[in-house]
Amino acid sequence: MRPLIHPRTRIFAAASAAGLLGAVLPASAAHAATRPTVAAVSGWTQVTHYLESSLSADEGVATVNPPGGSAYQLFRGVASVPISVLMEGYNHVGDPDSVNGYIFDAFQSGASAPSSKMFRVTTPSGSTYEYTHSLVSGEQYNNSFDAVSPDTQWMVAGEWGTMSHLQVYPTPILNPQTPATGGSLALSGYIQLDHPVNDIQGCDFVTATKLICASDDGSQSLFPDQKPLLEVDLSHALSSGDVAGHVTDLGPIPQTNSICSGSFESEGVDYDPASAILRVEIIQPSVCAAATTVYEYKAS
């Protein structure tokens, strides 16, 4: 979400559009699939798209594979911030990720002069632990997403605005460098990008050396496409320290399939290795912001 839009503003906007929900969201709402439109995304073919309520799904999506259970899609929206977290001063949740049944949420401070960001881990048994990162010099307070590497040991996160890097942390709980039951979390390095990126809303790993990220940049000042879907190819798998990342514009996230006109807002990204499905979210414009479109792709 754009940092200047307070979560309560989005909730009000979505709620005020309730009269349009019959037109925007089908009665069955959840996973209402429609005929796919052509999407010019290099290396990927769109297979379907569907709508979710923005209250519960406009910030991100992750596939959860609980031990001994069935995989499911976890969505996060403006109404997904727990009361206890709000009371701590964190009023925004970003695009989540999950690995081995653990769920990782990225929370952003609502303070006037933030000094920290927080990552919250939910274990397969339902226990929750919080890891607080104190901002380093020059670091933006935004906490737009998190993405855990396939080996489970490293977690990538992002800021806002125009950036030449992504952040790398040891994965809370799963990396032995971190406390087992919450505590402080320090940066371990950066993905140093060979091309600046703007307003990254979500990323996920496709392989140990490839991430797909959604940019909310509509200016076309950095890439030829509006709201580009970006690939970041790493020079090697993550470890402690910096790694180089090569950025490629794969094409635009679709800004279609809405009865409203205006500015769309790109959001979360999820890649499920088991099904090989890539999911990308974009919030519909104007009062249709009550609905978030989820596009699904398969490698072509």
Rosetta silent file (secondary structure, phi, psi, omega in degrees, C-alpha in Angstrom):
SEQUENCE: MRPLIHPRTRIFAAASAAGLLGAVLPASAAHAATRPTVAAVSGWTQVTHYLESSLSADEGVATVNPPGGSAYQLFRGVASVPISVLMEGYNHVGDPDSVNGYIFDAFQSGASAPSSKMFRVTTPSGSTYEYTHSLVSGEQYNNSFDAVSPDTQWMVAGEWGTMSHLQVYPTPILNPQTPATGGSLALSGYIQLDHPVNDIQGCDFVTATKLICASDDGSQSLFPDQKPLLEVDLSHALSSGDVAGHVTDLGPIPQTNSICSGSFESEGVDYDPASAILRVEIIQPSVCAAATTVYEYKAS
SCORE:     score description
SCORE:     0.000 S_00000001
   1 L     0.000  145.412  176.108    0.000    0.000    0.000 S_00000001
   2 L   -62.403  135.343 -172.491    1.152    3.547   -0.664 S_00000001
   3 L   -65.799  -21.785 -178.069    2.519    4.920    2.631 S_00000001
   4 L   -83.456   -7.058  177.755    0.468    8.127    2.475 S_00000001
   5 L   -98.191  110.986 -179.449   -2.827    6.193    2.458 S_00000001
   6 L   -69.289  142.431 -179.719   -3.760    5.285    6.000 S_00000001
   7 H   -52.364  -37.320 -178.856   -5.241    1.780    6.348 S_00000001
   8 H   -65.434  -30.393  177.172   -8.441    3.170    7.835 S_00000001
   9 H   -63.980  -43.563  179.445   -8.903    5.275    4.689 S_00000001
  10 H   -65.239  -41.507  178.675   -8.775    2.144    2.527 S_00000001
  11 H   -60.032  -44.349  179.923  -11.210    0.339    4.846 S_00000001
  12 H   -62.928  -43.689 -179.117  -13.647    3.275    4.609 S_00000001
  13 H   -62.367  -42.414 -179.988  -13.324    3.419    0.836 S_00000001
  14 H   -66.551  -41.682 -179.112  -13.937   -0.308    0.511 S_00000001
  15 H   -66.808  -37.567 -179.120  -16.876   -0.213    2.894 S_00000001
  16 H   -67.807  -17.482  179.263  -18.437    2.777    1.123 S_00000001
  17 L   -91.655   13.029 -174.948  -18.389    0.763   -2.087 S_00000001
  18 H   -57.124  -33.515  179.709  -20.565   -1.971   -0.600 S_00000001
  19 H   -65.020  -19.379  179.304  -23.405   -1.059   -2.954 S_00000001
  20 H   -94.113   -5.494 -173.574  -21.172   -1.986   -5.881 S_00000001
  21 H   -60.561  -32.688  179.086  -20.083   -5.329   -4.528 S_00000001
  22 H   -62.044  -30.733  179.122  -22.842   -7.125   -6.399 S_00000001
  23 H   -88.529  -34.542 -175.431  -21.325   -5.868   -9.637 S_00000001
  24 H   -85.096  -47.387  179.744  -17.670   -6.060   -8.653 S_00000001
  25 L  -109.256  125.227  175.376  -17.622   -9.253   -6.591 S_00000001
  26 L   -60.216  161.967 -178.157  -19.849  -12.188   -7.599 S_00000001
  27 L   -57.232  -35.439  179.152  -22.152  -13.603   -4.954 S_00000001
  28 L   -77.411  -14.934  172.622  -19.752  -16.507   -4.436 S_00000001
  29 L    52.820  -70.535 -171.807  -16.935  -13.897   -4.086 S_00000001
  30 L   -66.058  125.818  173.859  -14.077  -16.228   -3.180 S_00000001
  31 L    52.347   46.518  175.845  -12.105  -17.473   -6.171 S_00000001
  32 E   -82.385   97.266 -174.493  -14.717  -16.510   -8.744 S_00000001
  33 E   -75.486  145.394  176.617  -12.752  -17.408  -11.870 S_00000001
  34 E  -130.787  168.343 -179.797  -13.345  -15.611  -15.145 S_00000001
  35 L   -61.563  131.076 -178.588  -12.064  -16.050  -18.682 S_00000001
  36 L   -69.058  149.183  171.853   -8.421  -14.928  -18.784 S_00000001
  37 L  -100.116  160.652 -179.343   -7.332  -11.930  -20.790 S_00000001
  38 L   -68.424  129.411  179.185   -4.125  -11.851  -22.795 S_00000001
  39 L  -123.231  120.974 -178.288   -1.229  -10.753  -20.598 S_00000001
  40 L   -86.043   74.480  178.359    2.064   -9.808  -22.185 S_00000001
  41 E  -115.712  113.435 -174.380    4.327  -11.138  -19.435 S_00000001
  42 L   -60.128  127.360  176.877    7.534  -12.636  -20.786 S_00000001
  43 L    85.483   -2.636 -176.953    8.010  -16.289  -19.847 S_00000001
  44 E  -136.305  144.000  177.559    4.560  -16.622  -18.259 S_00000001
  45 E  -118.219  126.365  179.030    1.075  -17.375  -19.590 S_00000001
  46 E   -69.968  131.512 -179.139   -2.011  -16.155  -17.767 S_00000001
  47 E  -109.302  -25.695  177.127   -4.357  -19.047  -16.993 S_00000001
  48 E  -168.144  171.651  167.552   -7.120  -17.333  -15.001 S_00000001
  49 E  -150.525  154.621 -178.326   -8.027  -14.387  -12.820 S_00000001
  50 E  -153.029  169.948 -175.771  -10.519  -13.929  -10.007 S_00000001
  51 E  -109.247  144.498  172.489  -11.663  -11.402   -7.426 S_00000001
  52 E  -129.846  154.196  175.431  -11.130  -11.228   -3.673 S_00000001
  53 E   -66.525  130.609 -179.241  -12.453   -8.736   -1.123 S_00000001
  54 H   -65.972  -26.631  178.911   -9.902   -5.995   -0.569 S_00000001
  55 H   -59.083  -34.039 -176.083  -10.652   -5.918    3.152 S_00000001
  56 H  -111.966   -4.443 -170.649   -9.076   -9.346    3.517 S_00000001
  57 H  -142.530    7.645 -171.994   -6.845   -9.635    0.438 S_00000001
  58 L   -88.070    5.418  179.109   -5.558   -6.298   -0.894 S_00000001
  59 L  -108.779  -28.902 -179.918   -2.094   -6.453    0.679 S_00000001
  60 E   175.054  175.774 -176.627   -0.748   -9.846   -0.311 S_00000001
  61 E  -149.679  145.814  176.201   -1.019  -13.581   -0.827 S_00000001
  62 E  -148.760  149.052  173.484    1.030  -16.655    0.084 S_00000001
  63 E   -92.344  125.984 -179.755    0.637  -20.410   -0.320 S_00000001
  64 E  -107.651  128.954  175.832    0.753  -22.238    3.014 S_00000001
  65 L  -115.167   86.834 -178.103    1.666  -25.932    3.155 S_00000001
  66 L   -69.250  141.680  178.336    0.920  -27.038    6.732 S_00000001
  67 L   -56.808  125.257  178.412    2.635  -30.241    7.862 S_00000001
  68 L    75.979    3.724 -178.780    0.218  -33.129    7.338 S_00000001
  69 L  -121.112 -173.804 -179.539   -2.434  -30.844    5.870 S_00000001
  70 L   -95.359  143.025  179.097   -3.603  -29.502    2.537 S_00000001
  71 L   -65.930  147.973  176.553   -2.068  -26.439    0.918 S_00000001
  72 E  -149.187  161.384  176.964   -4.132  -23.251    0.866 S_00000001
  73 E   -92.120  127.604  177.020   -3.838  -19.613   -0.180 S_00000001
  74 E  -102.292  125.492  177.701   -3.445  -17.114    2.660 S_00000001
  75 E  -109.906  151.015  174.115   -4.520  -13.544    1.909 S_00000001
  76 E  -127.987  136.877  178.678   -3.749  -10.377    3.827 S_00000001
  77 L  -136.032 -174.021 -177.315   -5.741   -7.139    3.613 S_00000001
  78 L   -63.952  -22.545  179.162   -6.186   -3.859    5.402 S_00000001
  79 L   -92.913   10.836 -174.684   -8.380   -5.580    7.990 S_00000001
  80 L   -93.684   -0.098 -179.815   -5.741   -8.270    8.684 S_00000001
  81 L   -79.940  118.603 -179.618   -3.704   -6.389   11.286 S_00000001
  82 L   -61.659  148.681  179.698   -4.358   -7.991   14.711 S_00000001
  83 H   -55.850  -41.303 -178.512   -5.585   -5.653   17.456 S_00000001
  84 H   -62.571  -34.016  178.213   -2.550   -6.515   19.585 S_00000001
  85 H   -74.076  -39.554  175.279   -0.234   -5.434   16.754 S_00000001
  86 H   -57.997  -40.477 -179.418   -2.196   -2.216   16.214 S_00000001
  87 H   -66.718  -22.798  176.072   -1.759   -1.434   19.899 S_00000001
  88 L   -80.859   -9.123  178.163    2.001   -1.776   19.436 S_00000001
  89 L   102.463    4.053  178.045    1.864    0.966   16.807 S_00000001
  90 E   -99.348  114.366 -170.950    2.123   -1.167   13.646 S_00000001
  91 E  -114.886    8.370 -178.579   -0.855   -0.342   11.433 S_00000001
  92 E  -139.618  132.342  175.860    0.046   -1.839    8.041 S_00000001
  93 E  -109.528  140.742 -179.427    0.681   -5.420    6.947 S_00000001
  94 L   -98.703 -163.851  179.133    2.567   -6.203    3.741 S_00000001
  95 E   -73.470  120.994 -174.897    2.718   -9.117    1.331 S_00000001
  96 L   -85.435  175.577  169.956    3.370  -12.285    3.421 S_00000001
  97 E  -143.213  166.192  179.531    5.262  -15.479    2.689 S_00000001
  98 E  -147.675  144.862  175.386    5.169  -19.020    4.028 S_00000001
  99 E  -150.168  135.192  178.890    7.526  -21.994    4.136 S_00000001
 100 L    53.436   32.072  178.703    7.141  -25.380    5.832 S_00000001
 101 L    85.784   -9.276  174.987    3.859  -24.218    7.368 S_00000001
 102 E   -82.043  139.877  179.056    5.433  -21.123    8.988 S_00000001
 103 E  -113.824  131.970 -177.269    3.805  -17.797    8.057 S_00000001
 104 E  -118.349  120.134  179.438    5.871  -14.608    7.894 S_00000001
 105 E  -114.028  142.162  179.331    4.143  -11.209    8.026 S_00000001
 106 E  -106.959  121.581 -177.824    5.770   -7.809    7.496 S_00000001
 107 E  -115.188  143.262 -176.221    4.390   -4.950    9.633 S_00000001
 108 E  -116.073  140.663 -177.193    4.961   -1.233    9.201 S_00000001
 109 E   -75.677  145.631  174.650    4.874    1.418   11.908 S_00000001
 110 L  -102.691   10.902 -179.587    2.237    4.122   11.985 S_00000001
 111 L   -68.567  156.860  179.652    4.328    6.418   14.198 S_00000001
 112 L   -68.346  -29.372  176.941    5.059    9.971   13.054 S_00000001
 113 L  -135.534   77.483 -174.677    8.795    9.234   13.168 S_00000001
 114 L   -60.712  144.748  177.270    9.175    5.439   12.907 S_00000001
 115 L  -123.862    0.246 -177.036   12.359    3.859   14.230 S_00000001
 116 E  -154.717  165.708  168.590   11.594    0.194   13.594 S_00000001
 117 E  -133.398  163.277 -171.872    9.703   -2.366   11.530 S_00000001
 118 E  -135.258  139.526  173.766    8.425   -5.726   12.684 S_00000001
 119 E  -115.547  129.930 -176.627    8.188   -9.263   11.289 S_00000001
 120 E  -114.496  128.565 -177.740    5.686  -11.627   12.891 S_00000001
 121 E  -109.718  128.831  171.945    6.030  -15.403   12.580 S_00000001
 122 E  -108.520  121.817 -177.216    3.130  -17.804   13.043 S_00000001
 123 L   -79.816  164.614  177.440    4.295  -21.373   13.589 S_00000001
 124 L   -57.037  -25.596  179.325    2.465  -24.447   12.239 S_00000001
 125 L   -86.165   -5.859  177.194    1.088  -24.995   15.747 S_00000001
 126 L   101.060   -3.161  176.324   -0.334  -21.458   15.871 S_00000001
 127 L   -72.144  148.372  179.435    2.194  -19.787   18.185 S_00000001
 128 E  -123.007  141.626  178.463    3.274  -16.267   17.192 S_00000001
 129 E  -136.937  141.861 -176.740    6.617  -14.539   17.727 S_00000001
 130 E  -111.636  137.515  179.658    7.652  -10.997   16.870 S_00000001
 131 E  -123.288  119.688 -175.031   11.023   -9.880   15.536 S_00000001
 132 E  -103.809  130.368  177.563   11.786   -6.155   15.581 S_00000001
 133 E  -109.086  121.608  175.819   14.291   -4.538   13.245 S_00000001
 134 E   -80.655  130.330 -176.849   15.691   -1.138   14.225 S_00000001
 135 L   -61.195  137.099  175.075   16.092    1.096   11.193 S_00000001
 136 L   -92.666  168.980 -177.337   19.671    1.690   10.073 S_00000001
 137 L   -56.188  127.069  177.886   20.924    5.015    8.702 S_00000001
 138 L    84.687   -4.320 -177.738   19.118    5.905    5.469 S_00000001
 139 L   -79.843  135.868  175.162   16.614    3.057    5.715 S_00000001
 140 L   -75.752  149.108 -177.038   12.993    3.756    4.834 S_00000001
 141 L   -76.670  -15.401 -175.110   10.416    2.774    7.449 S_00000001
 142 L   -62.555  146.501  179.531    8.203    0.991    4.903 S_00000001
 143 L  -136.224   78.345 -166.890    7.846   -2.781    5.196 S_00000001
 144 L   -77.280  -27.948 -174.679    6.091   -3.745    1.981 S_00000001
 145 E  -166.448  169.723  164.140    6.684   -7.507    1.840 S_00000001
 146 E  -141.443  151.120 -179.435    8.791  -10.468    2.884 S_00000001
 147 E  -144.835  124.089 -175.738    9.958  -13.472    0.860 S_00000001
 148 E   -95.810  134.908 -178.627   11.755  -16.513    2.294 S_00000001
 149 L   -66.056  153.421 -177.643   14.451  -18.255    0.251 S_00000001
 150 L   -57.457  -27.647  177.591   13.824  -21.875   -0.812 S_00000001
 151 L   -82.420    1.366  175.942   16.459  -23.134    1.650 S_00000001
 152 L    72.176   -0.219 -170.803   14.425  -21.341    4.400 S_00000001
 153 L   -91.745  -16.124 -174.197   17.499  -19.566    5.812 S_00000001
 154 E  -133.939  145.357 -177.441   17.131  -16.039    4.390 S_00000001
 155 E  -125.353  126.826  178.200   14.313  -13.526    4.155 S_00000001
 156 E   -98.565  140.435  176.985   14.125  -10.696    1.624 S_00000001
 157 E  -139.675  168.953 -175.788   12.168   -7.512    2.371 S_00000001
 158 L  -140.443  161.275  179.170   11.662   -4.160    0.695 S_00000001
 159 L  -104.748 -147.404 -177.735   11.172   -0.468    1.290 S_00000001
 160 L  -135.519  165.283 -179.764    9.339    2.157   -0.783 S_00000001
 161 L    80.784 -162.251 -178.973   10.233    4.707   -3.406 S_00000001
 162 E   -86.471  121.751 -174.275   13.154    4.354   -5.808 S_00000001
 163 E  -129.566  149.751  174.625   15.644    1.772   -4.523 S_00000001
 164 E  -110.560   12.984 -179.940   18.864    0.168   -5.778 S_00000001
 165 E  -153.979  162.077  164.277   18.670   -2.723   -3.312 S_00000001
 166 E  -117.508  153.823 -177.861   16.437   -5.173   -1.480 S_00000001
 167 E   -88.332  148.864  175.826   17.089   -6.100    2.143 S_00000001
 168 E  -126.363  130.302  176.944   18.239   -9.532    3.335 S_00000001
 169 E  -124.341  156.450  164.687   17.698  -10.858    6.879 S_00000001
 170 E   -67.084  138.608 -176.920   18.285  -14.225    8.498 S_00000001
 171 L   -66.295  122.820  178.378   14.875  -15.920    8.510 S_00000001
 172 L   -53.390  138.819 -179.867   13.284  -15.553   11.957 S_00000001
 173 L    71.890  -51.953 -171.091   13.148  -18.853   13.905 S_00000001
 174 L   -76.725  -27.324  175.478   14.375  -20.973   10.975 S_00000001
 175 L   -92.488  125.326 -176.317   17.865  -19.471   10.779 S_00000001
 176 L   -64.105   -9.764  175.191   19.846  -20.362   13.931 S_00000001
 177 L   -70.696  -15.055 -175.898   21.321  -16.844   13.927 S_00000001
 178 L  -102.405  154.301  174.251   17.945  -15.584   15.192 S_00000001
 179 L   -61.051  149.651 -174.781   16.333  -15.973   18.615 S_00000001
 180 L   -78.326  -21.778 -173.740   13.944  -18.912   18.794 S_00000001
 181 L  -131.235   35.380  178.387   11.025  -17.048   20.378 S_00000001
 182 L    97.901  162.850 -179.297   11.212  -13.476   19.072 S_00000001
 183 E   147.123 -150.573 -178.096   13.531  -10.557   19.653 S_00000001
 184 E   -86.430  155.258 -178.234   15.687   -8.245   17.586 S_00000001
 185 L  -138.306  120.250 -178.695   16.473   -8.816   13.912 S_00000001
 186 L  -105.320  152.559  173.897   19.454   -7.296   12.138 S_00000001
 187 L   -63.528  144.866  173.835   20.163   -6.988    8.426 S_00000001
 188 L  -107.842  -14.266  179.420   22.586   -9.548    7.027 S_00000001
 189 E   165.018 -166.736 -178.464   23.111   -7.825    3.667 S_00000001
 190 E  -135.721  151.308  162.298   21.513   -6.507    0.505 S_00000001
 191 E   -88.288  109.746 -177.081   20.560   -7.642   -2.957 S_00000001
 192 E   -86.565  109.705 -173.025   22.424   -4.967   -4.914 S_00000001
 193 E   -82.698  142.586  179.662   20.315   -4.299   -8.013 S_00000001
 194 E   -87.415    0.429  177.323   21.867   -3.373  -11.355 S_00000001
 195 E  -148.466  132.123  179.974   18.835   -1.222  -12.222 S_00000001
 196 E   -63.383  151.266  177.538   16.790    0.938   -9.830 S_00000001
 197 E  -126.129  160.517 -175.851   13.253   -0.144   -9.019 S_00000001
 198 E  -133.384  132.101  171.938   10.326    1.853   -7.737 S_00000001
 199 L    52.656   58.443  177.342    7.534    1.078   -5.262 S_00000001
 200 E   -75.466  123.308 -175.842    8.003   -2.684   -4.941 S_00000001
 201 E  -100.844  -24.413 -178.959    4.863   -4.108   -3.326 S_00000001
 202 E  -167.214  151.289  175.955    5.641   -7.826   -3.239 S_00000001
 203 E  -144.243  157.594  169.246    8.201  -10.450   -4.250 S_00000001
 204 E  -152.590  152.335  177.879    8.507  -14.212   -4.102 S_00000001
 205 E   -78.883  135.247  170.017   11.189  -16.742   -4.954 S_00000001
 206 E   -98.705  -40.445  171.349   10.706  -18.918   -8.018 S_00000001
 207 E  -136.615 -178.875  179.724   14.119  -20.589   -7.593 S_00000001
 208 L   -65.163  -18.724 -177.730   17.033  -20.043   -5.235 S_00000001
 209 L  -124.345   16.946 -179.892   18.395  -17.414   -7.614 S_00000001
 210 E  -140.740  126.521  172.290   15.234  -15.901   -9.119 S_00000001
 211 E  -116.888  150.057  169.859   12.561  -13.643   -7.624 S_00000001
 212 E  -113.195  130.237 -175.670    9.457  -12.183   -9.246 S_00000001
 213 E  -128.733  147.700  177.762    8.440   -8.764   -7.914 S_00000001
 214 E  -105.468  125.412  176.466    5.472   -6.441   -8.487 S_00000001
 215 E  -103.829  139.039  176.890    6.134   -2.726   -8.921 S_00000001
 216 L   -94.933   16.996 -177.066    3.403   -0.139   -8.426 S_00000001
 217 L   -80.117  115.258  177.973    5.275    2.348  -10.621 S_00000001
 218 L  -103.070    5.055 -172.846    3.032    3.749  -13.340 S_00000001
 219 L   -78.850  -21.780 -174.679    5.399    6.519  -14.444 S_00000001
 220 L    59.987   23.732  179.112    7.359    4.473  -17.026 S_00000001
 221 L   -83.231  -24.152 -179.176   10.421    6.456  -15.940 S_00000001
 222 L  -107.843  -32.557 -178.347   12.463    3.364  -15.069 S_00000001
 223 L  -135.417  157.186 -177.803   10.891    0.684  -17.274 S_00000001
 224 L   -69.030  -19.985 -175.706    8.814    0.794  -20.476 S_00000001
 225 L  -100.633  146.420  168.705    5.769   -0.794  -18.807 S_00000001
 226 L   -76.873  143.805  179.464    3.313    0.632  -16.306 S_00000001
 227 L    46.677   57.944 -172.859    3.029   -1.433  -13.113 S_00000001
 228 E   -73.416  145.271  167.875    5.795   -3.776  -14.326 S_00000001
 229 E   -91.046  122.950 -171.365    6.266   -7.337  -13.167 S_00000001
 230 E  -112.662  143.237  171.995   10.005   -7.617  -12.565 S_00000001
 231 E  -106.258  133.819  176.228   12.396  -10.559  -12.463 S_00000001
 232 E  -118.175  111.924 -179.682   15.448  -10.337  -10.217 S_00000001
 233 E   -99.528  121.526 -176.698   18.165  -12.872  -11.060 S_00000001
 234 E   -86.818  148.431  178.463   20.780  -13.332   -8.326 S_00000001
 235 L   -70.264  -23.819  173.417   24.455  -13.988   -9.042 S_00000001
 236 L  -162.627  164.813  178.739   24.275  -16.800   -6.467 S_00000001
 237 L   -59.517  150.583 -176.902   21.916  -18.147   -3.826 S_00000001
 238 L   -61.405  144.382  171.041   21.563  -15.974   -0.742 S_00000001
 239 L  -150.977 -176.196  178.209   24.014  -16.241    2.105 S_00000001
 240 L   -64.876  128.150 -179.198   25.252  -13.829    4.739 S_00000001
 241 L   111.994 -173.912 -176.106   26.367  -10.644    2.989 S_00000001
 242 L   -84.283  158.291  174.437   25.538   -8.918   -0.276 S_00000001
 243 E  -144.859  145.200  178.624   24.610  -10.478   -3.615 S_00000001
 244 E   -80.044  144.808  178.419   24.203   -8.913   -7.061 S_00000001
 245 E  -131.737  126.834  178.234   20.757   -8.881   -8.682 S_00000001
 246 E   -96.532  126.125 -173.661   19.971   -8.373  -12.376 S_00000001
 247 E  -102.381  132.226  177.536   16.567   -6.755  -12.982 S_00000001
 248 E  -129.550  134.047  173.662   14.379   -7.495  -16.027 S_00000001
 249 E   -81.991  114.162 -178.664   10.994   -5.987  -16.914 S_00000001
 250 E   -85.529  -18.320 -176.662    8.767   -8.958  -17.839 S_00000001
 251 E   137.572  174.175 -175.984    5.771   -6.865  -18.840 S_00000001
 252 E   -82.332  144.580  167.177    2.842   -4.999  -17.280 S_00000001
 253 L   -71.314  131.254 -174.446    0.520   -6.305  -14.605 S_00000001
 254 L   -58.463  134.522  173.259   -2.924   -6.143  -16.290 S_00000001
 255 L  -115.025   64.228 -175.325   -4.970   -3.028  -15.556 S_00000001
 256 L  -139.459 -167.803  174.095   -8.193   -4.429  -16.982 S_00000001
 257 L    57.723   45.213  176.369  -11.226   -6.472  -15.920 S_00000001
 258 L  -141.195  146.934  174.876  -12.900   -3.693  -13.935 S_00000001
 259 L   -83.279   -6.579 -179.175  -16.131   -1.755  -14.327 S_00000001
 260 L  -106.814  156.507  174.776  -14.319    1.292  -12.916 S_00000001
 261 L  -115.270  158.415 -178.771  -11.681    3.532  -14.469 S_00000001
 262 L   131.914 -158.616 -174.431   -8.733    5.186  -12.786 S_00000001
 263 L   -88.918  122.803  170.611   -5.527    4.117  -11.107 S_00000001
 264 L   -80.637  163.538  175.819   -4.990    0.466  -10.205 S_00000001
 265 E  -133.531  114.631  178.911   -2.539   -0.457   -7.424 S_00000001
 266 E   -69.693  151.137 -176.737   -0.308   -3.511   -7.729 S_00000001
 267 E  -138.842 -118.135 -166.863    0.207   -5.535   -4.562 S_00000001
 268 E   -80.575  162.198  177.592    1.312   -9.042   -3.566 S_00000001
 269 E  -132.642  139.193  176.001    3.115  -11.842   -5.389 S_00000001
 270 E  -140.727  135.013  170.511    3.072  -15.575   -4.626 S_00000001
 271 E  -122.400  124.796  179.540    4.781  -18.509   -6.299 S_00000001
 272 E  -102.725  107.665 -177.742    3.724  -22.015   -5.293 S_00000001
 273 L   -61.171  -32.252 -177.155    6.450  -24.531   -6.247 S_00000001
 274 L   -65.193  -42.728 -179.126    4.099  -27.506   -5.870 S_00000001
 275 L   -97.738  -11.782 -176.198    1.603  -26.258   -8.463 S_00000001
 276 L    60.676   31.645  179.112    4.079  -24.005  -10.327 S_00000001
 277 E  -100.785  131.162  173.187    1.466  -21.226  -10.201 S_00000001
 278 E  -101.991  127.944  178.243    2.498  -17.573   -9.968 S_00000001
 279 E  -115.198  138.705  179.442   -0.100  -15.233   -8.451 S_00000001
 280 E  -134.921  133.680 -177.909   -0.074  -11.451   -8.771 S_00000001
 281 E  -106.126  146.342  170.012   -2.527   -9.039   -7.139 S_00000001
 282 E  -145.762  133.096 -179.688   -3.764   -5.632   -8.269 S_00000001
 283 E   -81.682  135.615  179.912   -6.397   -3.473   -6.544 S_00000001
 284 L   -71.027  159.027 -172.717   -9.148   -2.179   -8.803 S_00000001
 285 L   -82.744  165.238  171.250   -9.534    1.602   -9.240 S_00000001
 286 H    54.573 -139.920 -178.392  -11.847    4.178   -7.692 S_00000001
 287 H   -69.601  -15.131  175.324  -14.798    2.766   -5.700 S_00000001
 288 H   -72.915    0.821  174.839  -14.038   -0.642   -7.212 S_00000001
 289 H   -61.560   -8.009  172.638  -11.119   -0.732   -4.748 S_00000001
 290 H   -64.114  -16.362 -177.915  -13.494   -2.914   -2.745 S_00000001
 291 E  -122.608  142.060  174.047  -12.192   -5.725   -4.971 S_00000001
 292 E  -115.617  130.527  177.914   -8.677   -7.003   -5.636 S_00000001
 293 E   -89.753  133.158  175.183   -7.954   -8.982   -8.803 S_00000001
 294 E  -110.722  120.854  176.290   -5.682  -12.021   -8.521 S_00000001
 295 E  -100.892  136.523  177.163   -4.004  -13.134  -11.747 S_00000001
 296 E  -113.673  137.945 -178.283   -2.595  -16.644  -12.044 S_00000001
 297 E  -130.005  153.526  169.391    0.218  -17.562  -14.426 S_00000001
 298 E  -122.326  147.721  177.075    2.099  -20.684  -15.483 S_00000001
 299 E   -61.071  135.363 -177.858    5.598  -20.679  -16.930 S_00000001
 300 L  -107.872    0.000    0.000    5.443  -20.736  -20.729 S_00000001
